[in-house]
Amino acid sequence: RPDLALVCNDLHPAAVALLREAAAGWTPPRSLTEAEYGELRIAADRGEASALIGFAGFACSHGGKYFAGYVRPHPSQRDRAGAGANAVTRDAAHLTRASFHCLDYHALPTTVGVLPGDLWYFDKPYEGTTGYKGTPNFDHAVFWAWAAALSLIVPVLVSEFAAPTGWRSVWSANRKQELRSGSNNEEVRVRTEHVFEYVG
């Protein structure tokens, strides 16, 4: 709905830069060489953040994990950069009205306000998965308690594989998850992803 305000937040500056610039009309490249990927990874290690770094780090990496290794094009598979560019361009159309922030979730209520009619949705780091490179470890217990308190003011939805007592699933779907061993072998398993709401 065009009359609704949309606020987007992520703790990773490259993710925010990617979404903000895409919403403003930036077009991702449809191909990215391994050498270009390596140069962008070096820039990321220096602390730089840009839409292109975010695109390389997330859209062109194994499992969508930030600079977790370049995905080489393969004749039997779709090109990762081209598929990522399609996804970013598609999603950008829904973000043109959004304001973007790069904050810890604790700071959001004070920064953006909590208003009647709000719906707060959190796609937090999933427990038991690899976190963002360059961001602090996520305290899941603290988050769930904080989200439960916020849900007493406005509706709160949280994506996860499982939730503590007091939360119920309102939507679920199977999701493929890539697992990589030290020998770079990949295993794909299916887990059930949920959206939870707090019921007390």
C-alpha positions as CSV (number, residue, x, y, z in Angstrom):
1,R,0.0,0.0,0.0
2,P,1.5,3.4,-1.0
3,D,0.2,5.1,2.2
4,L,2.2,2.9,4.5
5,A,5.7,3.9,5.7
6,L,8.4,1.3,5.3
7,V,11.4,1.2,7.5
8,C,14.3,-1.2,6.7
9,N,17.2,-1.9,9.1
10,D,20.3,-4.1,9.1
11,L,23.4,-4.1,11.2
12,H,25.6,-4.8,8.2
13,P,26.6,-1.6,6.4
14,A,27.2,-3.3,3.0
15,A,23.7,-4.9,3.1
16,V,22.1,-1.5,3.8
17,A,24.2,0.1,1.1
18,L,23.1,-2.5,-1.4
19,L,19.4,-2.1,-0.6
20,R,19.5,1.7,-0.4
21,E,21.3,2.2,-3.7
22,A,19.1,-0.4,-5.5
23,A,16.0,1.3,-4.3
24,A,17.4,4.6,-5.7
25,G,18.0,3.0,-9.1
26,W,21.4,1.4,-8.9
27,T,21.7,-1.6,-11.3
28,P,23.8,-4.6,-10.2
29,P,26.3,-6.1,-12.7
30,R,25.1,-9.2,-14.4
31,S,28.5,-10.8,-14.2
32,L,31.4,-10.6,-11.8
33,T,34.8,-12.3,-12.3
34,E,36.6,-14.1,-9.5
35,A,39.3,-11.4,-9.7
36,E,36.8,-8.6,-9.2
37,Y,35.2,-10.6,-6.4
38,G,38.6,-10.8,-4.7
39,E,39.3,-7.1,-5.1
40,L,35.9,-6.3,-3.5
41,R,36.6,-8.7,-0.7
42,I,39.9,-6.9,0.1
43,A,38.0,-3.6,0.1
44,A,35.4,-5.1,2.5
45,D,38.2,-6.4,4.8
46,R,39.4,-2.7,4.9
47,G,36.0,-1.8,6.3
48,E,34.6,-0.3,3.1
49,A,30.9,-0.7,2.3
50,S,29.1,0.0,-1.0
51,A,26.3,-1.4,-3.0
52,L,28.8,-3.3,-5.2
53,I,30.6,-4.7,-2.2
54,G,27.3,-5.8,-0.7
55,F,26.2,-7.4,-4.0
56,A,29.5,-9.3,-4.4
57,G,29.6,-10.3,-0.7
58,F,26.0,-11.6,-0.6
59,A,24.7,-12.4,-4.1
60,C,27.9,-13.9,-5.5
61,S,29.0,-16.0,-2.5
62,H,28.3,-19.6,-1.4
63,G,24.9,-19.8,0.3
64,G,24.4,-16.1,0.3
65,K,26.9,-15.8,3.2
66,Y,29.0,-12.7,3.2
67,F,32.2,-13.3,1.2
68,A,32.0,-17.0,1.9
69,G,33.7,-17.9,-1.3
70,Y,33.2,-17.0,-5.0
71,V,30.6,-19.1,-6.8
72,R,32.2,-20.0,-10.2
73,P,29.8,-20.1,-13.2
74,H,28.9,-23.7,-14.3
75,P,27.2,-24.8,-17.5
76,S,24.6,-26.8,-15.6
77,Q,23.8,-24.1,-13.1
78,R,22.4,-20.6,-13.4
79,D,24.9,-17.7,-13.2
80,R,24.9,-16.5,-9.6
81,A,25.6,-12.9,-10.4
82,G,22.9,-12.7,-13.1
83,A,20.4,-14.4,-10.7
84,G,21.4,-12.1,-7.9
85,A,21.0,-9.0,-10.2
86,N,17.5,-10.2,-11.1
87,A,16.5,-10.6,-7.4
88,V,17.9,-7.3,-6.4
89,T,16.2,-5.4,-9.2
90,R,12.9,-7.2,-8.6
91,D,13.0,-6.4,-4.8
92,A,14.1,-2.8,-5.3
93,A,10.8,-1.9,-6.8
94,H,9.2,-2.5,-3.4
95,L,11.7,-0.4,-1.5
96,T,11.4,2.9,-3.2
97,R,9.4,4.3,-0.3
98,A,11.6,2.9,2.4
99,S,13.9,4.6,4.8
100,F,17.1,2.7,5.6
101,H,19.0,2.4,8.8
102,C,22.1,0.6,10.0
103,L,21.5,0.1,13.7
104,D,21.4,-2.5,16.4
105,Y,17.8,-3.5,16.8
106,H,17.7,-2.2,20.4
107,A,18.0,1.4,19.0
108,L,15.2,1.1,16.5
109,P,12.2,2.0,18.7
110,T,13.9,5.2,19.9
111,T,15.2,6.1,16.4
112,V,12.1,5.5,14.3
113,G,9.4,5.5,17.0
114,V,6.7,2.9,17.8
115,L,3.3,4.0,16.5
116,P,-0.2,2.5,16.6
117,G,-0.8,0.5,13.5
118,D,2.9,-0.6,13.2
119,L,3.9,-4.1,12.3
120,W,7.4,-5.0,13.2
121,Y,9.1,-7.9,11.3
122,F,12.5,-9.3,12.2
123,D,14.5,-11.5,10.0
124,K,17.2,-12.0,12.6
125,P,20.3,-14.3,12.3
126,Y,19.0,-17.8,12.5
127,E,20.3,-19.7,15.6
128,G,22.8,-22.3,14.7
129,T,23.8,-20.7,11.4
130,T,26.9,-18.7,10.5
131,G,26.6,-15.0,11.4
132,Y,27.6,-12.0,9.4
133,K,31.4,-11.5,9.0
134,G,32.4,-8.3,10.7
135,T,29.4,-8.1,13.0
136,P,29.2,-9.1,16.7
137,N,27.7,-12.4,17.9
138,F,24.0,-12.3,18.2
139,D,22.5,-13.0,21.6
140,H,19.3,-14.9,20.7
141,A,17.9,-15.1,24.3
142,V,18.2,-11.4,24.8
143,F,16.5,-10.8,21.4
144,W,13.5,-13.0,22.1
145,A,12.9,-11.4,25.5
146,W,13.1,-7.9,23.9
147,A,10.8,-8.9,21.0
148,A,8.3,-10.3,23.5
149,A,8.2,-7.0,25.4
150,L,7.8,-5.0,22.2
151,S,4.9,-7.3,21.1
152,L,2.9,-6.0,24.1
153,I,2.9,-2.6,22.2
154,V,2.7,-3.6,18.5
155,P,2.4,-6.8,16.6
156,V,5.8,-8.5,16.1
157,L,6.7,-11.2,13.7
158,V,10.0,-13.1,13.7
159,S,11.5,-15.5,11.1
160,E,13.4,-18.5,12.6
161,F,13.6,-22.3,12.5
162,A,12.4,-22.5,16.1
163,A,11.2,-20.2,18.9
164,P,10.9,-20.2,22.7
165,T,7.8,-20.9,24.6
166,G,5.2,-18.2,24.2
167,W,5.6,-17.9,20.4
168,R,3.5,-19.7,17.8
169,S,4.1,-20.3,14.1
170,V,1.8,-18.4,11.8
171,W,3.5,-19.4,8.5
172,S,6.0,-22.1,7.5
173,A,7.9,-23.3,4.4
174,N,10.7,-25.8,3.7
175,R,14.0,-24.1,3.0
176,K,17.2,-25.6,1.5
177,Q,20.3,-24.9,3.5
178,E,23.8,-25.4,2.1
179,L,26.4,-26.9,4.5
180,R,30.1,-26.7,3.6
181,S,32.8,-29.0,5.1
182,G,36.4,-28.1,5.5
183,S,37.2,-30.0,2.3
184,N,34.8,-27.6,0.5
185,N,32.3,-30.4,-0.1
186,E,28.7,-29.1,0.0
187,E,25.7,-30.8,1.5
188,V,22.1,-29.5,1.1
189,R,19.5,-30.2,3.8
190,V,15.9,-29.1,4.1
191,R,14.7,-27.3,7.2
192,T,11.4,-25.8,8.0
193,E,11.4,-22.0,8.3
194,H,8.7,-20.3,10.3
195,V,7.3,-16.8,11.0
196,F,6.4,-16.6,14.7
197,E,4.2,-14.3,16.6
198,Y,4.1,-13.8,20.4
199,V,1.1,-15.1,22.2
200,G,2.4,-15.0,25.8
